[in-house]
Amino acid sequence: MNFTSNTSGLDALQARLSRARSAFPGIIRDAAQNAGDAMKKALADKAPHGTHGGTPPEGDATGSLAGSFKTKVEQQGVGAKVEVFTEQPAKLKYIREGTGLYGPKKQLITPKVKKALAGPGLDHPVRSVKGMRANDFVKPVLERENEIVKPEMDKSIDELKDILGGH
């Protein structure tokens, strides 16, 4: 009986493994950034595009809710964490939960200081308004997270396969 072992490709494999090991954190960070950007775009696409400028709730940034979504990526060892957030958390809460009769308090919106409310969309000052119905546009986006994020993860896997010679 004769046994032969050919290890001539081990040096090349070891070099590819070393390249993959050093590239891995960057590939994962990029994948997290791309996945976060995809979620941010999906949220912005589904967010209502209001017509009234108005003053934002205290602590919120100005501008449209659709433009308020941001991402933050943090390297964590060889992995990465991405956070998708809004710079308008109060506005987002009002839209998702509703306001006035349609919101959590289930009561008319009345002025706190003045005798009447005035603002864009109102014909004249009024004593109260019904509020706004809820629009939880976030939930369907979160339910589609896997379909939104998976293509970005697949790209990273393909990139690693290319380095390792797996294609």
C-alpha positions as CSV (number, residue, x, y, z in Angstrom):
1,M,0.0,0.0,0.0
2,N,1.2,3.5,-0.9
3,F,-0.1,6.7,0.6
4,T,0.7,10.1,-0.9
5,S,-0.2,13.5,0.4
6,N,0.1,16.7,-1.7
7,T,0.3,19.8,0.4
8,S,1.6,22.1,-2.3
9,G,-1.4,24.5,-2.1
10,L,-1.2,25.1,1.7
11,D,1.0,28.2,1.3
12,A,-1.6,29.8,-1.0
13,L,-4.5,28.8,1.2
14,Q,-2.7,30.2,4.3
15,A,-2.1,33.5,2.5
16,R,-5.8,33.7,1.5
17,L,-6.8,32.9,5.1
18,S,-4.5,35.6,6.4
19,R,-6.0,38.1,3.8
20,A,-9.5,37.1,4.8
21,R,-8.7,37.5,8.5
22,S,-7.4,41.0,8.1
23,A,-10.2,42.1,5.7
24,F,-13.0,40.6,7.8
25,P,-13.5,43.5,10.3
26,G,-13.7,46.1,7.4
27,I,-16.0,43.9,5.4
28,I,-18.4,43.4,8.4
29,R,-18.3,47.2,9.2
30,D,-19.2,48.0,5.6
31,A,-21.9,45.4,5.6
32,A,-23.4,47.0,8.8
33,Q,-23.2,50.5,7.2
34,N,-24.9,49.3,4.0
35,A,-27.6,47.4,5.9
36,G,-28.2,50.5,8.1
37,D,-28.4,52.7,5.0
38,A,-30.9,50.3,3.4
39,M,-33.1,50.4,6.5
40,K,-32.8,54.2,6.7
41,K,-33.9,54.5,3.1
42,A,-36.8,52.1,3.6
43,L,-38.0,54.2,6.6
44,A,-37.5,57.5,4.7
45,D,-39.5,56.1,1.7
46,K,-42.4,55.1,3.9
47,A,-42.4,58.1,6.2
48,P,-45.2,60.7,5.7
49,H,-44.0,63.8,3.9
50,G,-45.9,66.5,5.8
51,T,-47.0,69.7,4.1
52,H,-46.9,72.0,7.2
53,G,-43.6,73.5,8.2
54,G,-44.5,74.5,11.8
55,T,-42.3,74.4,14.8
56,P,-40.9,70.9,15.7
57,P,-41.7,69.5,19.1
58,E,-39.1,70.4,21.8
59,G,-35.9,68.5,21.3
60,D,-36.6,67.5,17.7
61,A,-34.6,68.7,14.7
62,T,-36.3,70.8,12.0
63,G,-37.2,69.4,8.6
64,S,-39.1,66.5,7.3
65,L,-39.4,63.2,9.3
66,A,-38.3,61.3,6.2
67,G,-35.0,63.2,6.2
68,S,-34.4,62.7,9.9
69,F,-33.3,59.1,9.8
70,K,-29.6,58.6,10.4
71,T,-27.2,55.6,10.9
72,K,-24.3,55.1,13.3
73,V,-21.9,52.2,12.9
74,E,-19.6,51.0,15.7
75,Q,-16.9,48.5,15.3
76,Q,-17.0,45.9,18.0
77,G,-14.0,43.6,17.8
78,V,-14.2,41.8,14.5
79,G,-18.0,42.6,14.3
80,A,-19.9,45.8,14.0
81,K,-23.2,47.2,15.3
82,V,-25.4,49.6,13.4
83,E,-28.0,51.9,14.9
84,V,-30.7,53.5,12.8
85,F,-32.3,56.4,14.6
86,T,-34.3,59.6,14.0
87,E,-33.4,63.1,15.0
88,Q,-37.2,63.7,15.5
89,P,-38.2,61.2,18.2
90,A,-41.2,63.2,19.4
91,K,-42.6,63.7,15.9
92,L,-42.1,60.0,15.2
93,K,-44.0,59.1,18.3
94,Y,-46.9,61.4,17.5
95,I,-47.2,59.9,14.0
96,R,-46.9,56.3,15.1
97,E,-49.3,56.7,18.1
98,G,-51.6,59.4,16.8
99,T,-52.6,62.5,18.7
100,G,-55.7,64.0,20.4
101,L,-58.8,61.8,20.1
102,Y,-56.8,59.3,18.1
103,G,-53.8,59.1,20.4
104,P,-53.0,57.5,23.7
105,K,-54.9,60.2,25.7
106,K,-58.1,60.0,23.6
107,Q,-59.1,63.6,24.2
108,L,-59.4,66.8,22.2
109,I,-56.3,69.0,21.8
110,T,-57.0,72.3,23.5
111,P,-54.7,75.3,24.1
112,K,-52.6,75.4,27.2
113,V,-52.1,79.1,27.4
114,K,-54.3,81.0,24.9
115,K,-58.0,80.7,24.4
116,A,-57.8,79.3,20.9
117,L,-55.6,77.3,18.6
118,A,-54.3,78.8,15.3
119,G,-52.0,77.2,12.8
120,P,-51.5,75.9,9.3
121,G,-54.5,74.1,7.9
122,L,-57.0,75.8,10.3
123,D,-59.5,78.2,8.7
124,H,-59.5,80.4,11.8
125,P,-58.6,80.1,15.5
126,V,-60.5,77.2,17.1
127,R,-61.0,76.1,20.7
128,S,-60.0,72.5,20.0
129,V,-58.9,70.0,17.3
130,K,-59.5,66.3,17.1
131,G,-55.9,65.4,16.4
132,M,-54.3,63.0,13.9
133,R,-54.8,59.3,13.3
134,A,-51.9,57.0,13.9
135,N,-49.7,56.0,11.0
136,D,-47.3,53.3,12.2
137,F,-45.2,53.2,9.0
138,V,-42.3,51.8,10.9
139,K,-43.8,48.4,11.8
140,P,-44.1,47.1,8.2
141,V,-40.5,48.3,7.5
142,L,-39.2,46.4,10.6
143,E,-41.2,43.3,9.5
144,R,-39.3,43.4,6.2
145,E,-35.9,43.8,7.9
146,N,-34.6,40.5,6.7
147,E,-35.5,41.1,3.1
148,I,-33.9,44.6,3.3
149,V,-30.7,43.6,5.1
150,K,-30.0,40.2,3.7
151,P,-28.7,41.4,0.3
152,E,-26.1,43.5,2.1
153,M,-25.0,40.6,4.2
154,D,-24.9,38.3,1.1
155,K,-22.5,40.9,-0.6
156,S,-20.1,40.5,2.4
157,I,-20.2,36.8,2.2
158,D,-19.4,36.9,-1.5
159,E,-16.5,39.3,-0.8
160,L,-15.1,36.8,1.7
161,K,-15.6,33.9,-0.7
162,D,-13.7,35.9,-3.3
163,I,-10.8,36.3,-1.0
164,L,-10.8,32.7,0.0
165,G,-11.2,31.5,-3.6
166,G,-14.7,30.0,-2.9
167,H,-16.3,31.3,-6.1
